[in-house]
């Protein structure tokens, strides 16, 4: 099959699993909504699609693919994303479908912590740290197919206690998702507001292509730039030759990730401190 179909299928599995912060099990905004972001990019054509602030698309990655395949646009947000999905026959759900008690409880805890932190000047320096594990859980998939085509996809509910209407890096092409057959495919997770400032996904491609770094070093350097600005998170990447690069801010959180290759047993990598 194609790399595009592979990343779409992988993301759908993760969106349907309430353990992850995407689709069912997504985190809540400060106002108690689930607002979902997703994007996908085809490395062979540089075509891409994304949805943001979707509230009723069961699988937001299908909404992103719809934007790419059926419209002239790259990113559609809010009511427009839900309307487009419904008009094109995607499965739509009520907000209660996304609800999980774990994520709702996390919202209450985040609100309590922020109220305490806002009482001090220190809050301005440490507020982003509220969104460390278990507040992170964005899902991503990258693939290289037998025809040499790369693809990347990302899906998320964002950050616990985010402002209603906030959009992070996941639906932003070049920030949370990027694919280019001449270099790499990349998906990011973490403090999206900072990933956008680094343009992290494209940065991996640029370091690989123009600084001739291997994909592992390129991923590590992009994550280091995120960390330098106070962010946390991780990157998964694969280059045009099938070499992978995984990097994350190890002192702040771990990152579940893995890889599967034709004819080989899939490998799963556990976060630091996990067995």
C-alpha positions as CSV (number, residue, x, y, z in Angstrom):
1,X,0.0,0.0,0.0
2,X,0.9,3.7,0.0
3,X,2.6,5.6,2.7
4,X,-0.4,8.0,2.8
5,X,-2.8,5.1,3.4
6,X,-0.5,3.7,6.0
7,X,-0.2,6.8,8.2
8,X,-4.0,7.4,7.8
9,X,-4.8,3.9,9.1
10,X,-2.3,4.1,11.9
11,X,-3.7,7.4,13.2
12,X,-7.2,6.1,13.0
13,X,-6.3,3.2,15.4
14,X,-4.8,5.7,17.8
15,X,-7.7,8.1,17.6
16,X,-10.1,5.3,18.5
17,X,-8.0,4.4,21.6
18,X,-9.0,6.4,24.7
19,X,-5.5,6.1,26.1
20,X,-4.2,8.7,23.7
21,X,-4.9,12.4,23.4
22,X,-6.5,12.3,20.0
23,X,-10.1,11.4,19.0
24,X,-11.8,9.6,21.8
25,X,-9.8,10.4,25.0
26,X,-8.8,13.9,23.9
27,X,-8.1,16.4,26.6
28,X,-10.5,19.3,27.5
29,X,-10.3,23.0,26.9
30,X,-10.6,25.3,29.9
31,X,-14.3,25.7,29.0
32,X,-14.8,21.9,29.0
33,X,-14.9,21.2,25.2
34,X,-12.9,18.7,23.2
35,X,-11.4,20.5,20.2
36,X,-9.5,18.3,17.8
37,X,-6.6,19.1,15.4
38,X,-5.1,16.9,12.8
39,X,-2.9,17.1,9.6
40,X,-1.5,14.9,6.9
41,X,1.1,15.5,4.2
42,X,2.2,13.6,1.1
43,X,5.9,13.8,0.5
44,X,5.6,13.0,-3.2
45,X,3.4,15.9,-4.2
46,X,3.8,18.2,-1.2
47,X,0.1,18.3,-0.9
48,X,-1.3,18.6,2.6
49,X,-4.5,18.9,4.6
50,X,-5.5,19.8,8.1
51,X,-8.4,20.5,10.4
52,X,-8.4,22.5,13.6
53,X,-10.9,23.1,16.4
54,X,-13.1,20.3,15.1
55,X,-15.7,19.2,17.7
56,X,-17.7,16.5,16.0
57,X,-15.5,14.5,13.5
58,X,-15.0,11.0,14.9
59,X,-11.6,10.6,13.2
60,X,-10.1,14.1,12.6
61,X,-7.3,12.6,10.4
62,X,-10.0,11.7,7.9
63,X,-11.1,15.3,8.0
64,X,-7.5,16.4,7.3
65,X,-7.3,14.0,4.4
66,X,-10.6,15.3,3.1
67,X,-9.3,18.8,3.1
68,X,-6.3,17.7,1.1
69,X,-8.1,15.5,-1.4
70,X,-11.4,17.4,-2.0
71,X,-10.6,21.1,-1.5
72,X,-8.2,23.8,-2.7
73,X,-7.3,24.6,0.9
74,X,-4.7,23.3,3.4
75,X,-6.3,24.1,6.7
76,X,-10.0,24.3,7.7
77,X,-11.0,25.1,11.2
78,X,-14.0,25.1,13.6
79,X,-17.5,24.9,12.3
80,X,-16.2,24.9,8.8
81,X,-14.2,21.7,9.4
82,X,-17.2,20.0,10.9
83,X,-19.5,21.1,8.1
84,X,-17.1,19.9,5.4
85,X,-16.8,16.5,7.1
86,X,-20.5,16.1,7.5
87,X,-21.2,17.1,3.9
88,X,-18.8,14.5,2.6
89,X,-20.1,11.7,4.7
90,X,-17.5,11.3,7.4
91,X,-18.8,9.8,10.7
92,X,-19.9,12.6,13.0
93,X,-20.3,12.2,16.8
94,X,-21.6,14.2,19.8
95,X,-19.1,15.8,22.1
96,X,-19.8,13.2,24.7
97,X,-18.2,10.5,22.5
98,X,-14.8,12.0,23.3
99,X,-15.3,12.1,27.0
100,X,-13.1,10.1,29.4
101,X,-13.1,10.5,33.1
102,X,-9.3,10.5,33.2
103,X,-9.0,13.5,30.9
104,X,-11.8,15.3,32.8
105,X,-10.1,14.8,36.1
106,X,-6.8,16.1,34.5
107,X,-8.6,19.3,33.6
108,X,-9.7,19.8,37.2
109,X,-6.2,19.2,38.5
110,X,-4.7,21.6,35.9
111,X,-7.2,24.3,36.8
112,X,-6.3,23.9,40.5
113,X,-2.5,24.1,39.8
114,X,-2.9,27.2,37.6
115,X,-4.9,29.0,40.3
116,X,-2.1,28.3,42.7
117,X,0.7,29.3,40.3
118,X,-1.0,32.5,39.2
119,X,-0.6,33.8,42.7
120,X,3.2,34.1,42.2
121,X,5.5,35.7,39.7
122,X,7.1,32.2,39.2
123,X,3.9,31.1,37.4
124,X,5.0,33.1,34.3
125,X,8.1,31.0,34.1
126,X,6.7,27.6,34.9
127,X,3.1,27.6,33.6
128,X,4.1,25.5,30.5
129,X,5.3,22.8,32.7
130,X,1.7,22.1,33.7
131,X,1.3,20.4,30.3
132,X,3.9,17.7,30.9
133,X,2.9,14.1,31.2
134,X,0.1,13.1,31.6
135,X,-1.1,16.1,29.7
136,X,0.7,15.2,26.5
137,X,-0.4,12.4,24.3
138,X,-0.5,13.6,20.7
139,X,-0.3,10.8,18.2
140,X,1.8,10.7,15.0
141,X,2.7,8.4,12.2
142,X,5.3,8.5,9.5
143,X,5.9,6.1,6.6
144,X,8.1,5.3,3.6
145,X,6.5,3.0,1.0
146,X,8.0,0.6,-1.6
147,X,7.7,3.4,-4.2
148,X,10.0,5.7,-2.2
149,X,7.1,8.0,-1.1
150,X,7.1,9.5,2.3
151,X,4.1,10.6,4.3
152,X,3.4,12.1,7.8
153,X,0.3,12.5,9.9
154,X,-0.5,14.0,13.3
155,X,-3.6,14.1,15.5
156,X,-4.3,15.7,18.9
157,X,-6.7,17.1,21.4
158,X,-4.1,19.8,22.3
159,X,-3.2,20.8,25.8
160,X,-5.3,20.2,28.9
161,X,-6.9,23.5,30.0
162,X,-6.0,25.3,26.8
163,X,-8.0,28.3,25.9
164,X,-11.1,27.5,23.8
165,X,-10.1,28.2,20.2
166,X,-6.4,27.7,20.8
167,X,-4.6,25.9,17.9
168,X,-1.2,24.3,18.4
169,X,1.4,22.9,16.0
170,X,-0.3,19.6,15.1
171,X,-2.5,21.0,12.2
172,X,0.2,23.4,11.1
173,X,2.2,22.1,8.1
174,X,5.9,22.6,8.8
175,X,5.4,22.9,12.6
176,X,3.8,19.6,13.7
177,X,3.8,17.6,10.4
178,X,6.0,17.6,7.3
179,X,6.9,15.2,4.5
180,X,9.2,15.7,1.5
181,X,10.4,12.8,-0.7
182,X,13.8,14.6,-1.0
183,X,14.4,14.5,2.7
184,X,12.2,13.3,5.6
185,X,8.8,12.7,7.0
186,X,8.2,14.1,10.5
187,X,5.5,14.2,13.2
188,X,5.8,16.2,16.4
189,X,4.3,16.1,19.9
190,X,4.8,18.6,22.8
191,X,4.4,22.2,23.6
192,X,2.8,23.2,20.4
193,X,3.0,27.0,20.9
194,X,6.8,26.7,20.9
195,X,7.0,24.1,18.2
196,X,5.3,26.6,15.9
197,X,8.0,29.2,16.8
198,X,10.7,26.7,15.8
199,X,8.8,25.4,12.8
200,X,10.1,22.1,14.2
201,X,8.9,19.6,11.6
202,X,10.3,21.5,8.7
203,X,13.5,22.3,10.7
204,X,14.3,18.5,10.7
205,X,13.9,18.5,6.9
206,X,16.1,21.6,6.5
207,X,18.8,20.3,8.8
208,X,18.8,17.0,6.9
209,X,18.8,18.5,3.5
210,X,20.9,21.7,3.8
211,X,23.1,21.0,6.8
212,X,23.5,17.3,5.7
213,X,22.9,16.0,9.2
214,X,21.6,12.4,9.4
215,X,18.0,12.1,10.4
216,X,18.7,11.3,14.1
217,X,20.9,14.3,14.6
218,X,18.4,16.5,12.8
219,X,15.6,15.4,15.1
220,X,17.8,15.9,18.1
221,X,18.8,19.5,17.1
222,X,15.2,20.5,16.4
223,X,14.1,19.2,19.8
224,X,17.0,21.1,21.4
225,X,15.7,24.3,19.9
226,X,12.3,23.6,21.4
227,X,13.8,22.9,24.8
228,X,15.9,26.1,24.6
229,X,12.7,28.1,24.4
230,X,11.2,26.3,27.4
231,X,9.2,23.7,25.6
232,X,9.0,19.9,26.0
233,X,8.0,17.1,23.6
234,X,9.3,14.8,21.0
235,X,9.8,14.1,17.3
236,X,9.5,11.0,15.2
237,X,11.1,11.1,11.7
238,X,12.2,8.9,8.8
239,X,14.3,9.8,5.9
240,X,14.1,8.9,2.2
241,X,16.4,5.9,2.8
242,X,14.3,4.4,5.6
243,X,16.6,5.6,8.5
244,X,14.7,6.7,11.5
245,X,15.3,9.5,14.0
246,X,13.6,9.7,17.4
247,X,14.3,12.5,19.9
248,X,12.6,14.1,22.9
249,X,13.3,16.3,25.9
250,X,14.4,13.4,28.1
251,X,14.7,15.3,31.3
252,X,11.0,16.3,31.2
253,X,9.1,13.4,29.7
254,X,9.3,10.1,27.8
255,X,7.8,9.3,24.5
256,X,6.1,6.0,23.5
257,X,7.2,5.2,20.0
258,X,8.1,2.3,17.7
259,X,8.8,1.1,14.2
260,X,7.8,-1.7,11.9
261,X,9.7,-2.9,8.8
262,X,8.8,-5.4,6.2
263,X,10.0,-8.9,7.2
264,X,11.1,-7.8,10.7
265,X,9.4,-7.9,14.1
266,X,8.0,-4.5,15.2
267,X,9.9,-2.7,17.8
268,X,8.3,-0.6,20.6
269,X,10.4,1.9,22.6
270,X,9.1,2.8,26.1
271,X,9.6,6.1,27.9
272,X,12.3,6.7,30.5
273,X,11.4,5.0,33.8
274,X,8.9,2.6,32.2
275,X,9.3,-1.1,31.8
